[in-house]
Amino acid sequence: MGKGSNLKEIMKFAGTYISVCIGSGFATGQEIMQFFSAHGMISVVSNLICMIVLAYCGAALLEIGKTVRLKSSNDIFTYLCGNYIGKFFKVFMPIFFLCSFVVMVSGAGASMNQYYGINKDLGSLILAILALVSILLGINKVIDILGNIGPMIAIVSVGVGIVTIARNYETFLNINQIISTVNVTKAIDNWWLTGIIYSGLNLVIATPFLVGVGATAKNKNNCIWGGVIGGAIFMMAAMALNLGIMSDIQNIYITEIPTLYMADKIGPIVGMMFSIMLIAGIYTTAVPLLWSVCSSFAPEKSSKFIKIAVLCTIIGIVCGRLPFAMLVKVIYPLSGLFGAIIILSIFINRIKINITNGINVIMKRI
């Protein structure tokens, strides 16, 4: 892994990256089903495209956080996209992150209501307050928390996916034929474009937070390996869920929360455990979203940061009463579009840096 690398910090960064990407869409399985499973077996290639993009971009963002001293994590947009597009992102993204935070608050309320019978408003309130307390503890504490939760959710997801495949082996062998007979909603019609858009969906949320995480790193190698491992493990979990969903697609596609259906089929204890993982997955995305909004306007732990955090939490609680499905329909398409722009900007930025470094090496030799 390179001289000076710290395995503990690498895995903490990887776990944090996984946690940020695992939100309500992934945890419920709806995101995986609509983006990947709906395309049949070719979706495995989409998974691999997404894995490469997320591993590369995650490593790049963490490295930028370590090597480029930005005044605010929100300055990453002007750094990557230039003054014009970057300024638009810099102004608009905090609003977008707040809207996405509202989606997570609403999703937590809906999930707690469906599985535990808890009042939706109470469920939303619990998630919002937990997120507020977490960011007030500071980013280092947040990294510690998220770094442990993410890998656990990924492991459980892989386990549920593998067991579901094993229980529906005959169906799994005829996936393409069966999928053609059911009406599964596709988030994106093109299977290869799905890999790009889904990557963007995750990166648009993760970008400023990963830059903030990278700034806490001991060295650059830890950032690079943390991003690569985090992106790879997240998509391995997504692939396992994708294959599991496809193996029982004729029953799963009509369910509201595919992952809970799969877990319940294995056993009630597994179902209960996965329901906890589902709420934890929503929490791990809500926290970075809230942190990204507040850190855009003030240094963490400052009085201004605290006031903004409290105000945003109140907005999340009030607006979180809106229907979860309606919020997703409005927010998610924008996420993919903005994310695709960020992916392109990261690749162009890395190419420019590599060319510049190459020219400098040549000039020194001359």
N, C-alpha and C positions, 0 to 999 in steps of 0.2 A: 504493500500500500504506500510505500514511500517513507523516507526518513522523516521522523518527527510526528508521524501520524499517531493519533490517539484513538484506539478502537472504541472506547467508551463514548467519546464525543461523536465519533462517526455514527455509531448506532443511535445515539440520542438525536442527531440531526436527521438520520434516515427515518426514525420513528415519528419525529415531528412532521416531516414531509408527508408521510403516509397519513397521519392524523388530519392534516389540513385538507387533503384530497378526499378523505372519507367523510362525506356529508350525508344529508338525509336521502339524496338520490341514490348513492351507492349503497348505503346501509339498508334501505328498503328493497333494493334490487330492481326498482323501476328504471333507474338510469341505465343499468347494465342490460336489462331486457330490451329497452327501446333503442339504445345505441348499438348494441352488439348482437344479442340473441336473435333479434328479428331478421338478421341477414343470413342466418344459417351458419354452416361450418366455415365459410369464408371469413366470418367475423374473428376467427383465431388470428388471421393475418392482420386484421384491424387492431386487435389487441397488441400484436407485436410492434406495429407501427407506433402505436400510442406509447408502448414501453420505451422505445428508443427516444422518442421526442421528450417524454417526461424525465427520463434519466439524464439526457443531455442538458435540457433547460434547467432542471433542478440544480444540477452541478454548477451551471453557469451563474445562476442567480445567487446561490450561496457564496460562490467565489467573488462575485461583484460586491456583495455585502462586506466581505473581508478586505478586499484590495482597493475598492473605490470608496473613499470616505464621503458619503452623501450626508447633507445636513439633516434630511428626513428620508425615511424609507419611501415616501411618496415621490421623491425626486428621481427614483428609478425610471419613471416614465419619460421624463425629459432626457435622461441619460441614454435610454434605449431608442426612443422614437424621435428625438430632435425637438426643437423649440415649438413648432406649430402643433403637431399631433401630440407631442408630449405634454404641452400646456393644457390641451383639451382633456387628456387623460387625468392630468394632475388635479384639475378642477372637478371633473365629472366622476372619477372613480370613488372618491369618498362617499358620494351620494349613492353610487351603485353598490358599494360595500354595505352601506347602511340598509339598503333595500334587500340585499342578500341576507343580511343578519336577521331582518324581519322574516324572511322565508324560513330560516332555521328555527326561529322562535315559534312560528306557526306550525312548522313540521313537528317539533318536539311536543307541542300541545296535542296535535292530531294523533301522534303515535301513542302517547301516554293514555289518551282517551280510548283509542281502539283496543289496546292490549290490556291495560290495567283498569279501565273504567274511570280514570281520574278526569275530573272536569278539565276541558281543553284550556280554559283560561288559566287555571291553576298550573297545569303542565307547562304552559308557555312562560308563566311567571317564574317557576322554578328554574327553567333553563336560562332565562335572561339574567336572573340574579347570580347564578353560578358563573356565567360568563363575565359579569361585572366584577365579582370578587376575584376571579382568576387574573384579569388584566391589571387590576389594581395591585396585585402582588409583584408585577414586573415581568419582563419578557424571559428572564432567566428561569423564573419559577414556572412560567408557562411552558417553556421548552422541556423542563423536567417532567411536567404533568403529561403533555402531549406525547413526548418521546416514549412513554411507557404504555399509553393507551393504544396508539396506532398499531404497533406490531401484534398486540393481542387480538384486535379486531380482524387483522389480516389473517392470522392463524386460524381463528374460528371460521372465517369466511371460506378459506381453503378446505377446511375439514368438512363443512356443510356441503360444499360443492362436490367434493370427492365421494362422500357417502351417497348423495343424491344420484350421481352417475352410476355408482355400483348397484343401487336399488332399481335403476331404470335402464339397465344395460342394453336391452333389446331396442328400446326406443332410441337410445343414443346412436345406435348403428344406422338408424333411418331418419336422422334429424332433418335433412333437407326436404325429404318427401313429406314429413309430418308438418313442418313449418309452412309449407306451401298450402296446406289445407286449413290453417287457422289465421285469423285476422289480428296479427300482432302489430301494434303501432310502431312505426319507424321514426326515430327522431331525425335521422338523415337518410335520404334515399340511396346515396352512393356509399358503398362499404369502405372504400379507401379514404374518402373524405371524412368518414366517421372517426377514424383514428386521429385526424388532425383536429377536428372540432371538439372531440372529447378531451383531447390534451389541452386545448385552449380553455375549455370549461373549467378545468382544474387549475390551470396556471394563472388565469385572470384573478382568482381568489388568492392563490399562493404567492404571487410575485412580490408585493411589498413586504409581506411577512417573512418570506425566505431571505430577503435582503437584510431585514432586521436580525434574523437568526444568524446569518453569516457574519455579521458585525461582531458577534460574541465569540467567534471561533478562535482557537489557539494558533492554527495555521491554515494555509490554503488547501493542503491535501485533505484535511478533514472535511472541508466544504465539498470538494469534488467527489470524494468517495461517499459522503453522506447523501448527496443528490443522486448519484448513480444507483446506489443500493436502495434508497427510498423509492425512487421511481420504478425500479425493477420489481421490488416486492409488492408495491401497490398494484401493479398491473398483473402480477402473478395471481394475486387474490381476486382481481377482477376477472381474469381468465377462468379461474376455477369456478367462480359463481356463474359466469357465462355458460360454461359447459354444463354445469349442474342444472341451470334453468332450461337449457335446450333439451336436456334428457327427459324432462317432464313438462315440456312446453304446452301440451294440449290441456293440462290442468292448471298450470301456473299463470298463463297469459291473462286469465280473467280475474286474478287475485289483485288486491290493492297493494299488499306488501309481500312480494314473492319470497323474500328471504325468510320471513317468519313462517310462511306456508311450508317451505322446504325444511326448516328447523323443526317445526311441529310434527311433520311426517316422520322425522327420525325419532322423536320422543318428546314428551312434555317438558322434561328437564332441559333438553337442548333448546327447545322453543323459548323457555323462560330465560335461559342464558343469552340467547341471541337477541331477545327483546331488550335486555340490558345493554348489549353491544350496540344495538340500533340507536338507543338514546345517547350512548357515549359517542357514537359516530357523529351525531348531529352536534353535540357539544364541542367536539374537537374542531369543527369547522366554524362554529359560531364565535368561538374565542378569538381566532386570528382575524376574522372579519371585524369584530368590534375593536380589536387592538389597532388594525390598519386604519380604521376611521379616525380614532382618537390620536394616533401618532402622526397623522397627516397635519394636525393643527397645533400640537404641543408635545414637548418632551414628556416621556412617561414619568409618572409619580409627581408631576408638577400639579399645582392647584387647578390650572386650566385643563389639564388632561383629565383630572378627576371629575370636574364639572361637565366636560363634554361626554365622558363615559356614562355618567348618571343620566344626562339628558338623552343620549342615544339608547340607553337601556329602557327608559320610559317610553320612547318612541317605538322601540321594538315590542314592548308589552302591549301598547295600545293598537298598533298596526298589525300585530301578530294575530289579532282576532279575525282578520280577513281570511277567507277560504284558502287553504294551503295550495290546492290545485290551481286556482286562479293566479296566485303569486308566481308559481313555478312557470306557468305558461307565458308570463310577461318577462320574467327575469332571465330564464335559462337561454333563450335564443340570443339575447344580447351578450351573455357570458361567452358563448362560443365565438361570436364575431370578434369581440374585443380580445379574447384569448388568442385567436389566430393572428391578429396584428402583433401581439406581444411575442408570439413564437417566431414570426418572421423577423421582427426587430432583434431578437436575441441571436438568431443565426447570422444576420448581417453584421451585428456588432462583433461577434466572435471571429467572423471572416476578416473584418477590418483589422482587428487586433493581431491576428495571426500573420496577416500580410505585413503590417507595421513591424512586428517582431522579426519577421524574416528579413526585411530590408535592413533593419538595424544590425542584425547579425552579419549580413553581407558587407555593410559599410565598415564595420569594425575590422573585418578580415582584410578589407582593402587598405 
